[in-house]
Amino acid sequence: MIDGIKLPGLGQIGMVVYSVDKAMDYMKKLGIGPWMIWEGTPEFTIEKFGPVTASLKIGMAYSGGMQIELIEVTSGRSYYNDTLDTREGLHHLGYMVTNLDRRIEECKSLGIEILQRGQIKSKGFTIDYAYMDTLERCGVIIEFIQTKLGFIPLKMNQYTHKIACTLGI
């Protein structure tokens, strides 16, 4: 619970890394996988001071029921660089939601602003996300993640992840 917001179960641990390939190879040795890789520039990314353009390489896999996300900035600059300028590692805790706008409004009503909001599209999947400015309040950034396949809301979990990997996403 953050300031009166009842969060769903934790769905993702997000880390920023200097090299997705290097981190992924190490995690494969720990038995984490299969990995889904996405490379590109999000459809849009808006941070506190306006739009930003950064290209990313993202790797996602499951360890048990927990999604592990690795984020590498391949070009440009975004909020991720603020962490990478000093270290790589834990960036955020992600919560899978079905109504992103409602979650953002709940946070705003408590004075919690958006750090970054964006959208990633790949092969029919759309991922809308928002990083909330919770670092000082709870020691980590909270992310809300809403996934759709076409127009159908889809809760990402290890089973839908395997389907996405099969589709080559």
N, C-alpha and C positions, 0 to 999 in steps of 0.2 A: 504494500500500500504506500503510495506517495501522496502526501498532503490530501488524503480523502479520496483518491482515485483507486478503485479496486482493479488491479491489473489481472489479466488472464494468466494462465501458467506460462512460465518462461519458455520461449520457443527457439531462441537463437543466442549464441555468443558470437559477437562480431569483433574481429581483430584487424588492425591495419598492419601491413607487412611491407617490407622493401621488395620482396619477391614472392609472389604466389607460388610459383613453381618450386622454389626451395622449401617453403613452409609446407606445401602440399606433399612433397616427396617425403619429408620427415614424418608427417602425420600418417601417410600410407604405411610406414614402417610400424606405427602404433596400432594399425588395424582400422584406421578411420577411412571410410570411403563407401561406395564409389563417389567420385568427384564430378560435379557439374561445373563447367567453366563458361563464363560469359565475359566477352571483351567488347568494349565499345564506349560510346558516349551516351549517357542517359538521355532520354527524350527531353527532359528538362531537369535542372537543378537550381533551386532558389535558396540562397542563404540569407542571413539577416540583412546584408547590405545589397542584395539584388541577385540577378542571375550569374551563374558561374558555368564555365565549360571546362571539364576535366575528363580525360579518357581514363577508364578503369579496367582492371582485370580482376574479376571476382571468382573465387572458387567456393563452392558450397558442398558440404557432405554432412552426414549424420554420424554421431557417436551415440548409440542407443537412441533415445527419443529427442536428443538435442542437436539442432542444426549448428554447425560450425561454419562461419563465414570468414573468408580471408579476402581483404581488399587491398589492392595495389594501385597506386596512381601511376599511370603510364605516361601521361602528359598533362600539362596544364596545372592548375592549382585549385584546391577546394579545401573544405573544412578538414578533410582527412590529413592534409599536410601539416596542420597545426599539431597533430599528435606525432606524425612521422618526423617532424623537425627535431624532436627530442628523443623519440624511442619508437619501437614497434611493439605491438601487443594489444591488450584489451582496449577496445574502443567503445563498445556499447552492448547493452542487453536488449534483445529484440523480442517483441510480443506480437503474435499473429492476431490480427483483429479483422472483423468483418465490416466495420464502419469507421474508417480512418478519420473522416471529418468530425464525427461525434467525439472521438477520443481527443482530437486536437482542441475542440471547443471546451471539453472538460478541463484540459490542462490550462488553457487560456483563462478560464474563469477563476483559476487559482493562482494566476500570475506566472504560469510556466509558459515561456515563449518557444517558438520553433527555432532551432539552430539551422536545420537544413531540411528541405522537402524536395522530393524528386520522383521520377518515374522511369522505370526500365521496361522495355518491351523486347520480347524474343519469342519467335515462333508461336504466336497466339497467346502467350502468357503476358500479363501486365502486372508489374509489381509497383505499387504506390507505397511510398514510405515517408516517414517524418521522424527526424531526430529532435527530441525535446531537450530543452536547456535545463537538465537536472544534475549536471556534474557537481555543482557546489552543494546541492541539497542532499544528494545521496551517494556521491562519490563516483558515479558512472552516468553516462548518457543513456537515456531510455529511447528506444526506437519502436514505433508502431509500424507494422507491415501488413498490407492488404494485398492479397493475390487474387487474380482473376484469370480464367481461361476463357478467352472471348469475353462475353458479358456475364459469365457464370462465376460467382464468388467461389474461391477454392482455398481451403485451409491447407497450407503447406505443412507436410509432415514427412516422415521417412518413406511412406508409401507413395505419395504423390511425387516425391523427389525421385524415386526409382523410375516412375513413369516418365518424368521429365528427362532423366538420363537416357532412357530408352529412345526417346524422341530426338536425342542429340542436342538438347538445349544447353 
